[in-house]
């Protein structure tokens, strides 16, 4: 067990991306120019990259921008993918960037909840392109036809074999 803890400590030393120039008690990614800002904010206001900070950043950065983009569109245009594709993609990239900076896996349950939230706010009334069930009369006709044909086929087989000569 002590060997495993030593190895984990060694790995945390290797994954230290603060390079000794910060007083943060947690690692911070460096994949974008915004990482230092996000990490410093989380450290100062939340004492680390907890889900509370992640949620706050999603709301304050990603969702605010997405909401502004959606407000610039007419609500009838929300259901046209070409109109919302850019804002939706930016929102997705924003959530991914923040998670990468805070070294939190993406996707995660908070990301899923956030996407469900925007779908329920903006896209709930959009028609879906799912296949729907046909009308009951069509279903009835498609089901009853083979059911009625089975007894007719049985009767034809019985009459054909009763003939006895086998030639017909």
N, C-alpha and C positions, 0 to 999 in steps of 0.2 A: 504494500500500500504506500509506503514511504517513497518507493521508487516511482510510482505513478504520480504522486504529488510533485516530486522533483521534476519529472518530465513535463508536467503541466505548467509548472513555474517557468521552466526553460522556454516552453512554447509561448507563454505570455510575454516573456522578455523579447522573443523574436518578433512577436506581433505588435510590439509597442511602436505606434506610428506617431507619437507625440514628439519624438526626437529630443526629449529633455527640455523643450522650450515652453512648457506649460505646467501649471500646477494641477491639471486635471488628474483625477484618480482613475480614469478609464481611458481606453484607447479611442482614437478618432481616425476615421478613414481620411484618405487624402485624394479621392478620385475626382473631386471637383474643387473649384475655387471657393465654393460656399461651405465646405466642410468645417473649416475652422470657426466660422460664424455660428453654424448650427451647434457644434460641440460646445463652444463657449457659452452660448445661450442656455443649453441644457445643464451645463455644469453650474452656472451662476444661479439659475432660477429653479432647477430641479435636482441639483446635486448628482447628476448623472443622466445617462441616456435611457431613462425609464419610459414606459409606455405612456405615462402622463405627458412627458415632454414630446414624445413622438406624436401623440394626438394633438397637442397644442400646435406643433409645427405644421401638421397636416391641415388643420383648420386655418391657421394664420397665413400660411404661404400657399399651399397647393389649392385648397378649397376656395380661398378668396379669389385667386386668379381665375379658377374655373368658373366660379359664380359670376365674376365680371364678364367673362367671355359669353356665358349663357345669357346673361341679362342684355347683352348687345344684340342678341337674336330675338326674333319674334317667337313666341312659345310654339307656334305651329311649325317652325323650322327645326325645333329640337328633335323631331323624329326623322329628319333627313340626315343620314350618316355623313354625307359629304359636308354638311354644315357644321357638324360637331366633332368631326374626326380630329382636327387639329387641337382643339381644347381638351378633348378626351385623352389624346396622346400626351399632351403636355402635362396633364394631371397625373397620368400614369408614370411618366418619367420623373416628375417632381417627387412623388411618393417613393420611388425607387432610389432617387438621389439622396433623400434624407435618410432612408434606412441604411444605405451604403455608408454615408458619412458617420452615422452613429453606430455602425457595425452591428446592426440588427438585421436578421434575415428578412428577405423580401421574396415572395409575399409572406404575410403573417396574418393572424386573425384580425388585427386592427386595420390592416390594409383592406381585407375582405369586407369588414364592417363599413369602412369608408366608401368603398365602391357600391355596396348595397344601398347605402344612404343616398349617394348621388343618383343611383338608378331610381330609387323610390321618389326622389324629389323632382327629377327632370324627365324621366323616361317612362313613368308609370302608365301614362295615357297613350303611349305610342302603340300602334297596332303591331302585332307580331305576325311573322310570316309562317307560323306553324301550320301544319295540315290539321284540318278539323274533321270531325266525323261527318259522314254524309247524312242527309236527312233520313229519318226513320223509315220512310216508305222505300227508299233505295236499299237500306240494310235488310228490311223485311223481304224484299224481292230476291236479293242475293242469297239469303239464308234459306228461304222456303223452296226455291227452285231445286237445289240438289236433294232436299228432303223429299219432295214429291217425286223426283225421278228415280229414287232408290226402289220403291215398291213396283214401279212400272218395269224397271229392269229385271227385278226378281220374277215378276209374272212372265215376262218374255222368255227368260231362261227356263222356267218351269214348263211352259207350253212347248218350247222347242225340244226339250228333252223327253216330254211325254209322247211325242210323235213316234218314237221307238225305232224308226228305220234308220236314223242317224244320217240320212242323206241330205236332209234339208237344214 
